[in-house]
Amino acid sequence: MQQGQIRDDGEELKGRVLEATGLVDYQAGAVVSRTLVKKETGTVTIFAFDKGQGLSEHTAPFDALVFVLDGESKIRIAGSTHRVKTGGMIIMPANKPHALQAVTRFKMALVMIRS
């Protein structure tokens, strides 16, 4: 898996109306991300996954909300697989193993709030 990331602090995005799916572009064979908000208390990141790409199983010490902006993903949480399509969302609970894989090209917003 190749990964790309647009690195900025999101300052130029503040106070503007944004079209979420336009904040990152698909890249062949890659996962691309752009962090919109990065604070000690949490992050908001937009991802674009090419078909078949994903994030391997891992855990996080806090809940994470995934909102699918475009396409479809398989999201596995603690051994259960869920298909989430455009407009759908799922909360991945803290300390539970989870992984994502693109069924089709898909884009998502990931919101993590640290407690």
Secondary structure by P-SEA (a helix, b strand, c coil): cbbbbbcccccccccccccccccccccccbbbbbbcccccccbbbbbbbccccccccccccbbbbbbbccbbbbbbcccbbbbbcccbbbbbcccccbbbbbcccbbbbbbbbcc
